[in-house]
Amino acid sequence: MMSGDRVRFTLSDIDKNHAANARAAQKAFGLTCSEAYNAVRTEQTIICRPSQFARFLIWRSEEVDGNRFKQLNAELLPALHLDVVLDVTRNQ
């Protein structure tokens, strides 16, 4: 059974690794190149499944030295949480 949990985080560019963040977001969340770069540029808040977030972190860590997890301000949300943000949980 799939969990209804979600992760909410801010795709901030504080570490100046915008290209690496955008590439990882594109692959992990099924975003177009333009959508991913815009999400990083505008410091978009994203809601995703925990498995999508794990893939994002793995791909991001391949390119970013000193992978600063804390800067993402990530939190695990209960299944019934609703928010007006970029929800990528339906993307592959």
Secondary structure, DSSP 8 states (H G I E B T S, - for coil): -----EEEEE---TTS-HHHHHHHHHHHHT--HHHHHHHHHTT-EEEE-HHHHHHHHHHHHTT-TT--GGGG--EEE-TT---SSEE-TT--
